[in-house]
Amino acid sequence: MEKNSVAMLMSFLVLFLWLVAAATDAKEYLKYKDPKQPLNVRIKDLMRRMNLEEKIGQMTQIERTLASPAIVNNYLVGSVISAGGVLHLLRLLLRIGDPVLVKRIGAATALELRATGIPYTFAPSISVCRDPRWGRCYESYSEDHKIVQAMTEIIPGLQGDIPSHLRKGVPFVAGKLNGTKMHANRELVTGFLKNKLKFRVMLSENFTEFIDDLSFQVKKNIIPMSRIDDAVRRILRVKFVMGLFENPLADLSLANQLGSQEHRILAREAVRKSLVLLKNGKSTNQPLLPLPKKVRKVLVAGTHGFTGKLARTWFRSVDQLPMNIGVPHYDPLFPFGFGLTTESRQENWNF
């Protein structure tokens, strides 16, 4: 009987200790979830709770067509991008030629996107397309840098004007110099932005198949853990500042902005101002326009008569790559750059 009492007492004691531990865990204070805590404290608290796989997951961005719940959970994906399948606005804006209207369009676009829970954009592309064989010319406003400069009014439209009391950030330009892409330029990104300017937020890239390789290199001490922590710290900083930990979902108060009458009127104005009216030439005996309704086929000839969009990255078939470089079985009609060459002059560099 005495042994049974001792055993029962021990059982109650174990159960009591388990309940206390469970209650303690349930009430554990998580600093990173407390918006009243300083930003750096929240970042540090969350990072110390993350393992290597979770940190690399934060550095990973995948296309939304691949973002199934299983993939997001298994790879701990940090962000999702919607690319290559959306209608590009740039060609419309170019034909408008009205920077003020372009800014209004950017503001309307931002409101509707925020209403759907999208707080981040990779637009616009402000590349100056001087060689039409570049596969993403269809995104460029113009080969005239002055037009490109004028059309960048969409940027303050999308993001809003920066309050005068806030420090301005560094503009993002995904260009390249002497064949080196700026987001892969160690001298610029690490040396200039991080070390000299003390730039503390992130520069964007979207690799989708580097998780295993990066994990291997960290575990083999090829890449130091400090480098991973530096990248994750910048990513988390952006997410905390954007308020994603407090408000991760769409702002329902903006739902009335979706397809609003004001935005529809603006869209019609943009279409009206972007239309190009063609007219007949001097010959009135055989007018070209309007085309007869019975015409079913129209020949498009010349250097821009390719089918499909001329993208190197978001292509749908090989036939849409007439400008691709390095394909052995492709014989281009013109040399790369049409025979033109450029020379670098270091004294003209200006970061």
Summary of the structure (lengths in Angstrom):
residues: 351
radius of gyration: 27.8
end to end distance: 85.6
largest distance: 119.5
contacts: 755
relative contact order: 0.12
helix: 47%
strand: 3%
